[in-house]
Amino acid sequence: MRENWNLAQAASALRAGRLTASDLLEQCLARIDQWEEQVRAWVLVARDDARRQAREADLAAAQGRWLGPLHGIPIGIKDLIDVEGWPTRAGSLLTTDRPAAADALLVARLRAAGAILVGKTVTTEFASFDPPPTRNPWNLECTPGGSSSGSAAAVALGMCLAAIGSQTGGSITRPASYCGIAGCKPTFQLISDAGVVPLTYHLDHPGPLARRVEDLAILLQVLADPSAVNNLAPMQAPAYASLLNAGYPPRLGTVADFFHERSSPAVRQATATAIQRLAAAGATIQPLPLPAGFDEVHTMHRRIMAVEAAHLHRDLFAKRREQYGAQITTLLDEGLAIETGEYVAAIEHQKRFCHAVHDSLQEVDAILLPATCDTAPRDLSTTGDPVFNSPWSYAGVPAVSIPCSLADNGLPVAVQLIGPNLGEAQTLAVAAWCESVFDFSASPSLA
């Protein structure tokens, strides 16, 4: 039986009757059994419940009923997100093991589309910076990134075919990059955060991680709610997967300056080679200046995150400060010390920067940048630097990370594609075209 399915391949095989949901799930559970002790990607693996879901999917298929685009697909859920009957621990001892009373809205959408929920994946504490126990499947001495650590590691090893993460700074695109998979941070509020433990009000983005861009498109079709962004009458998300071959080669903007200067030699070389390959395949490459206001982005992003996290945690932090991790404690202390006027100035700067990014994207289909400043650090006291990711979380625009090559140290290097607000269809199409040029097929060392 075939292994190493990506989501789109497995969905096609399930529909054609060449694969059953139960067999696919058992392949994933076997990989969990093989590698979980070393990688520690999961908080909870709901084997019995997942097997029940798979049997129900197989029965429906035998009766000619197709449950949806995720029929029979095993998916992991970051442990910030409520799943009915499972606890939501948010990577913290400060939470309880009381089961969630209802599914988060995004989980309800996954169920309605036929997904098999395998279990909860590891997150850093409250999606902040204190590193979790999860290891990188390419090198166990390296971080997988954070805060969607378990989601990225699990997908990279085929423990599930997709997983849900969330990003406030770089918590989807950075782990995707470090683990050699694809990740999408969508437009702010495109995917509902109802039932997701918050870190901030203005920066949190739930989003999918998977093996390929086509997989992301299928997941986004299920998860997206454009009406929530526009505050308009109900709107249907574009059929993202059907738009992936939309007349490219694309027009790509590149930004040197900050991103070139902060990249390691390995990432700098890999990005230059990636751009050369894309240009040779027909892409138009156009240098762009940094968006106006970029020089203050990281300061203002940190300010908003600190103030809003401190507000959300104010009561619990006052009572149980000593039980918080060191790095989130520092963040919350920062937030409590920031004056209201400074916070308001940061919110105003964020609005201006969103407009500046919009202006930067007028003459290109997407901006192409390195996804991280280096490969996954060989330092388990950190989840890596989100400095290349946080500007796009701050701007609220879609960002898609895809692997492009391996560095000399054997770890994956990725680029990220930045698109316009609500431009997921266009951004995914550009990413799919780039993915086809890169033809990245390497597997983690454990696999």
Wavefront OBJ file of the C-alpha trace (Angstrom):
o trace
v 0.000 0.000 0.000
v 1.257 3.466 -0.869
v 2.779 5.680 1.804
v 3.762 9.361 1.880
v 0.419 10.554 0.586
v -0.216 14.241 0.434
v -3.761 15.402 1.076
v -4.819 15.926 -2.544
v -3.458 12.526 -3.627
v -5.161 10.744 -0.753
v -8.471 12.516 -1.373
v -8.370 11.399 -5.004
v -7.525 7.808 -4.053
v -10.305 7.707 -1.459
v -12.864 8.970 -3.940
v -11.707 6.442 -6.545
v -11.928 3.557 -4.059
v -8.185 2.813 -4.206
v -7.801 3.660 -0.516
v -9.995 3.490 2.561
v -10.106 6.017 5.371
v -9.287 3.268 7.859
v -6.177 2.179 5.972
v -5.008 5.775 5.604
v -5.503 6.436 9.304
v -3.593 3.289 10.256
v -0.659 4.452 8.138
v -0.639 7.727 10.101
v -0.964 5.968 13.452
v 1.919 3.666 12.527
v 4.105 6.714 11.899
v 3.077 8.152 15.246
v 4.041 4.862 16.895
v 7.366 4.869 15.055
v 8.519 8.428 15.757
v 6.483 10.105 18.490
v 8.807 9.090 21.313
v 11.650 10.951 19.584
v 9.759 13.900 18.100
v 7.008 14.540 20.681
v 4.602 16.252 18.299
v 1.366 15.259 20.063
v -0.350 16.165 23.304
v -3.162 13.700 22.684
v -3.734 10.989 20.080
v -7.393 9.962 20.064
v -6.932 6.556 18.459
v -10.309 5.054 19.282
v -12.226 8.173 18.293
v -10.233 8.558 15.067
v -10.824 4.910 14.158
v -14.532 5.369 14.764
v -14.545 8.419 12.482
v -12.647 6.459 9.800
v -15.119 3.554 9.941
v -17.981 6.002 9.544
v -16.260 7.554 6.532
v -15.730 4.138 4.976
v -19.376 3.202 5.556
v -20.502 6.432 3.939
v -18.245 5.756 0.943
v -19.628 2.228 0.606
v -23.120 3.739 0.497
v -22.080 6.237 -2.172
v -22.073 9.230 0.195
v -19.171 11.642 -0.048
v -18.815 13.651 3.160
v -16.863 16.526 1.646
v -13.451 17.512 0.275
v -11.692 16.209 3.409
v -13.541 12.869 3.482
v -11.304 10.433 5.370
v -8.311 12.802 5.687
v -6.431 12.565 9.039
v -5.787 16.029 10.502
v -4.076 17.267 13.656
v -5.368 20.208 15.690
v -3.055 22.601 17.528
v -3.728 22.456 21.249
v -4.972 26.031 21.357
v -8.132 25.043 19.516
v -11.241 23.530 21.111
v -12.339 20.068 20.061
v -15.483 18.830 21.780
v -14.651 16.211 24.400
v -10.915 16.937 24.435
v -9.115 19.304 26.819
v -7.467 22.451 25.478
v -4.261 22.867 27.463
v -2.603 25.589 25.319
v 0.810 24.207 26.235
v 0.415 25.323 29.845
v 0.047 23.837 33.304
v -2.189 26.800 34.128
v -5.074 25.342 32.124
v -7.355 22.496 33.173
v -7.945 19.080 31.654
v -11.682 19.742 31.521
v -12.968 18.671 28.079
v -14.111 21.417 25.727
v -17.896 21.688 25.569
v -18.016 22.400 21.826
v -15.862 22.454 18.716
v -14.162 25.646 17.637
v -15.855 26.938 14.489
v -12.921 25.927 12.322
v -13.026 22.403 13.779
v -16.747 22.204 13.043
v -15.952 23.132 9.436
v -13.334 20.381 9.233
v -15.779 17.798 10.609
v -18.484 18.897 8.185
v -16.012 18.417 5.322
v -15.323 14.825 6.393
v -11.970 15.202 8.157
v -10.732 12.593 10.632
v -9.490 14.362 13.767
v -6.428 12.436 14.967
v -5.567 14.430 18.072
v -4.017 17.562 19.546
v -0.574 18.760 18.448
v 1.947 20.467 20.716
v 2.012 24.254 21.006
v 4.344 26.553 22.880
v 2.832 27.939 26.083
v -0.128 30.149 25.102
v 1.407 30.387 21.577
v 4.254 32.478 22.911
v 8.030 31.950 22.908
v 8.855 29.357 25.580
v 9.989 26.307 23.607
v 8.021 23.044 23.811
v 9.482 19.510 23.891
v 8.901 18.921 20.148
v 11.981 18.194 18.000
v 12.663 18.838 14.324
v 12.255 15.638 12.256
v 15.158 16.676 9.990
v 17.532 16.833 12.962
v 16.471 16.019 16.492
v 18.976 18.525 17.878
v 17.125 21.390 16.123
v 13.922 23.247 16.898
v 10.882 22.644 14.682
v 9.921 26.294 15.218
v 6.958 27.590 17.134
v 4.373 28.058 18.203
v 2.784 25.481 15.856
v 5.620 23.104 16.656
v 3.752 19.809 16.803
v 1.590 20.603 13.789
v 4.608 21.145 11.525
v 6.580 18.154 12.795
v 3.574 15.826 12.533
v 2.829 16.794 8.936
v 6.494 16.520 7.937
v 6.566 12.905 9.146
v 3.188 11.886 7.728
v 1.665 11.421 11.177
v -1.295 13.291 9.698
v -1.875 14.685 6.214
v -2.520 18.215 7.437
v -2.684 20.140 10.669
v -4.083 23.399 11.915
v -1.750 25.972 13.427
v -1.960 29.629 14.319
v 0.303 32.627 13.810
v 0.720 35.839 15.760
v 4.264 36.551 14.612
v 5.669 33.640 12.620
v 4.053 30.558 14.084
v 2.834 28.920 10.853
v 5.289 29.999 8.169
v 8.409 29.579 10.339
v 7.675 25.985 11.519
v 6.630 25.113 7.962
v 9.972 26.413 6.720
v 12.039 24.640 9.376
v 10.208 21.345 8.793
v 10.208 21.411 4.975
v 6.444 21.596 4.398
v 3.926 24.174 3.153
v 2.077 26.587 5.423
v -0.445 29.364 4.905
v -1.084 32.314 7.180
v -4.287 33.681 5.652
v -5.732 37.172 5.618
v -6.532 38.344 9.146
v -9.960 37.005 10.223
v -10.457 34.951 7.039
v -10.556 31.864 9.282
v -12.624 32.256 12.430
v -10.757 32.236 15.753
v -13.928 31.397 17.721
v -12.941 28.617 20.106
v -9.203 29.351 19.772
v -7.249 30.418 22.880
v -6.118 33.967 22.035
v -2.739 35.606 22.482
v -3.798 38.936 20.939
v -6.819 40.638 19.399
v -5.188 42.235 16.339
v -2.565 39.686 15.278
v -3.815 36.087 15.729
v -4.374 34.053 12.532
v -5.429 30.359 12.494
v -4.213 28.595 9.365
v -3.308 25.264 7.729
v -0.056 23.328 7.324
v 0.284 20.509 4.791
v 2.712 18.859 2.396
v 1.819 20.778 -0.786
v 0.227 24.038 -1.900
v -2.721 22.178 -3.435
v -3.394 20.697 0.002
v -3.429 24.193 1.523
v -5.910 25.305 -1.119
v -8.288 22.437 -0.306
v -8.064 23.183 3.407
v -8.557 26.905 2.933
v -11.654 26.263 0.852
v -13.145 24.481 3.877
v -11.935 26.917 6.523
v -12.324 30.347 4.924
v -15.116 32.800 5.685
v -14.661 35.978 3.580
v -17.790 37.473 5.120
v -15.995 37.736 8.465
v -13.338 39.982 6.906
v -15.618 42.251 4.935
v -18.511 42.335 7.409
v -20.835 41.906 4.455
v -23.585 39.499 3.512
v -22.471 35.851 3.333
v -19.763 35.370 0.728
v -18.436 32.117 -0.691
v -14.684 31.601 -0.723
v -13.171 31.180 -4.182
v -12.562 27.589 -5.267
v -8.907 27.941 -4.380
v -7.709 24.563 -5.653
v -9.349 25.035 -9.064
v -7.509 28.344 -9.516
v -3.981 27.042 -8.970
v -3.169 26.928 -12.692
v -4.229 30.489 -13.455
v -2.032 31.586 -16.330
v 1.350 32.025 -14.706
v 4.462 32.612 -14.806
v 3.923 35.350 -12.254
v 5.297 38.812 -11.608
v 7.321 38.568 -8.418
v 8.536 41.447 -6.308
v 11.731 41.022 -4.317
v 12.899 43.141 -1.395
v 16.589 43.176 -0.529
v 17.753 45.541 2.227
v 16.570 44.134 5.568
v 15.894 40.592 4.303
v 19.229 40.258 2.519
v 21.199 41.745 5.394
v 19.564 39.556 8.065
v 19.790 36.274 6.114
v 22.461 33.713 6.916
v 24.847 32.864 4.044
v 22.979 29.586 3.490
v 19.576 31.272 3.232
v 20.971 34.125 1.144
v 22.448 31.678 -1.368
v 19.348 29.474 -1.459
v 17.072 32.473 -2.009
v 19.277 33.827 -4.807
v 19.285 30.414 -6.480
v 15.505 30.135 -6.092
v 15.005 33.530 -7.755
v 17.330 32.543 -10.609
v 15.381 29.331 -11.186
v 12.055 31.157 -11.176
v 13.339 33.763 -13.608
v 14.682 31.040 -15.914
v 11.232 29.422 -15.850
v 9.617 32.673 -16.992
v 8.804 34.665 -13.872
v 9.238 38.422 -14.029
v 11.395 39.584 -11.123
v 10.950 43.185 -9.983
v 12.955 44.734 -7.118
v 10.797 46.654 -4.651
v 11.580 49.019 -1.791
v 10.507 48.116 1.715
v 6.937 49.265 2.421
v 6.708 52.649 4.108
v 6.930 52.366 7.878
v 8.833 49.054 7.811
v 11.556 50.381 10.092
v 9.076 50.477 13.006
v 7.191 47.266 12.257
v 8.956 44.947 14.689
v 8.821 47.411 17.556
v 5.121 48.083 17.022
v 4.277 44.423 16.479
v 5.922 43.521 19.779
v 4.129 46.395 21.505
v 0.680 45.302 20.335
v 1.381 41.666 21.164
v 2.667 42.510 24.649
v -0.188 44.856 25.581
v -2.935 42.589 24.292
v -1.432 39.424 25.805
v -1.080 41.220 29.148
v -4.717 42.286 28.980
v -5.890 38.762 28.210
v -3.786 37.232 31.009
v -4.050 40.040 33.557
v -6.092 38.190 36.210
v -4.388 34.803 35.972
v -0.927 36.362 35.724
v -1.522 38.387 38.887
v -2.476 35.241 40.810
v -0.081 32.646 39.389
v 2.832 34.522 37.898
v 5.400 31.968 39.067
v 3.788 29.239 36.938
v 4.242 31.076 33.644
v 7.250 30.349 31.437
v 10.194 32.752 31.448
v 9.655 34.221 27.986
v 5.916 34.771 28.226
v 6.495 36.313 31.658
v 8.847 38.832 30.043
v 6.251 39.567 27.353
v 3.469 40.122 29.879
v 5.643 42.356 32.059
v 6.432 44.444 28.974
v 2.752 44.753 28.154
v 1.825 45.861 31.650
v 4.454 48.619 31.517
v 3.382 50.117 28.176
v 1.334 53.303 28.320
v -2.062 53.501 26.620
v -0.857 56.230 24.271
v 2.019 54.054 23.084
v -0.396 51.220 22.337
v -2.734 53.527 20.399
v 0.239 54.780 18.372
v 1.118 51.190 17.482
v -2.443 50.454 16.310
v -2.375 53.569 14.133
v 0.988 52.548 12.695
v -0.396 49.103 11.921
v -3.221 50.638 9.902
v -0.775 52.783 7.915
v 1.509 49.839 7.282
v -1.383 47.747 5.946
v -1.993 50.454 3.348
v 1.725 50.597 2.521
v 1.845 46.840 1.879
v -1.237 47.168 -0.321
v 0.570 49.828 -2.348
v 3.677 47.623 -2.677
v 1.608 44.842 -4.227
v -0.005 46.913 -6.979
v 2.509 46.037 -9.704
v 3.286 42.405 -8.788
v 1.354 39.213 -8.163
v 3.242 38.473 -4.943
v 6.344 39.452 -3.044
v 8.925 36.680 -2.714
v 11.182 36.637 0.364
v 13.141 34.102 2.401
v 10.778 32.524 4.908
v 13.317 32.585 7.733
v 16.661 34.240 8.334
v 18.384 30.873 8.840
v 17.672 27.168 8.830
v 16.266 25.624 12.010
v 18.550 26.566 14.918
v 20.479 23.834 16.682
v 19.301 25.357 19.948
v 16.349 23.899 21.783
v 16.052 26.925 24.046
v 14.540 28.889 21.151
v 11.861 28.389 18.503
v 13.806 30.563 16.056
v 13.554 34.168 14.974
v 10.168 35.353 13.551
v 11.672 38.588 12.228
v 10.960 37.693 8.564
v 7.381 36.593 9.331
v 5.962 39.099 11.789
v 5.635 42.012 9.313
v 3.019 40.045 7.365
v 1.127 39.019 10.495
v 1.168 42.709 11.438
v -0.140 43.669 7.988
v -2.759 40.891 8.055
v -2.070 39.813 4.447
v -1.712 36.219 3.237
v 1.697 34.558 3.429
v 2.500 31.109 2.025
v 5.750 29.305 2.886
v 7.116 26.590 0.575
v 10.435 24.712 0.715
v 12.846 25.435 -2.131
v 16.034 23.484 -1.348
v 18.250 21.893 1.276
v 21.154 23.773 2.814
v 24.581 22.161 3.161
v 23.653 21.202 6.741
v 20.828 19.027 5.391
v 18.027 21.266 6.685
v 15.306 22.732 4.465
v 15.260 26.330 3.265
v 11.974 27.971 2.256
v 10.671 31.071 0.570
v 7.460 32.856 1.459
v 5.030 34.482 -0.951
v 3.218 37.567 0.316
v -0.068 38.473 -1.375
v -2.723 41.182 -1.144
v -5.500 41.319 1.419
v -8.014 38.522 0.631
v -5.722 37.507 -2.239
v -5.390 33.871 -1.164
v -6.409 32.510 -4.580
v -3.743 34.563 -6.330
v -1.090 33.927 -3.687
v -1.688 30.171 -3.663
v -1.561 30.113 -7.464
v 1.805 31.874 -7.419
v 3.048 29.522 -4.696
v 1.904 26.459 -6.661
v 3.750 27.679 -9.759
v 6.929 28.287 -7.741
v 6.545 24.902 -6.052
v 6.454 23.198 -9.458
v 9.684 24.946 -10.450
v 11.479 24.031 -7.220
v 10.250 20.398 -7.355
v 11.300 19.896 -3.743
v 10.909 16.220 -2.816
v 13.375 15.644 0.032
v 12.190 13.836 3.155
v 13.143 14.385 6.803
v 16.100 12.369 8.031
v 13.863 10.364 10.365
v 11.645 9.333 7.461
l 1 2 3 4 5 6 7 8 9 10 11 12 13 14 15 16 17 18 19 20 21 22 23 24 25 26 27 28 29 30 31 32 33 34 35 36 37 38 39 40 41 42 43 44 45 46 47 48 49 50 51 52 53 54 55 56 57 58 59 60 61 62 63 64 65 66 67 68 69 70 71 72 73 74 75 76 77 78 79 80 81 82 83 84 85 86 87 88 89 90 91 92 93 94 95 96 97 98 99 100 101 102 103 104 105 106 107 108 109 110 111 112 113 114 115 116 117 118 119 120 121 122 123 124 125 126 127 128 129 130 131 132 133 134 135 136 137 138 139 140 141 142 143 144 145 146 147 148 149 150 151 152 153 154 155 156 157 158 159 160 161 162 163 164 165 166 167 168 169 170 171 172 173 174 175 176 177 178 179 180 181 182 183 184 185 186 187 188 189 190 191 192 193 194 195 196 197 198 199 200 201 202 203 204 205 206 207 208 209 210 211 212 213 214 215 216 217 218 219 220 221 222 223 224 225 226 227 228 229 230 231 232 233 234 235 236 237 238 239 240 241 242 243 244 245 246 247 248 249 250 251 252 253 254 255 256 257 258 259 260 261 262 263 264 265 266 267 268 269 270 271 272 273 274 275 276 277 278 279 280 281 282 283 284 285 286 287 288 289 290 291 292 293 294 295 296 297 298 299 300 301 302 303 304 305 306 307 308 309 310 311 312 313 314 315 316 317 318 319 320 321 322 323 324 325 326 327 328 329 330 331 332 333 334 335 336 337 338 339 340 341 342 343 344 345 346 347 348 349 350 351 352 353 354 355 356 357 358 359 360 361 362 363 364 365 366 367 368 369 370 371 372 373 374 375 376 377 378 379 380 381 382 383 384 385 386 387 388 389 390 391 392 393 394 395 396 397 398 399 400 401 402 403 404 405 406 407 408 409 410 411 412 413 414 415 416 417 418 419 420 421 422 423 424 425 426 427 428 429 430 431 432 433 434 435 436 437 438 439 440 441 442 443 444 445 446 447
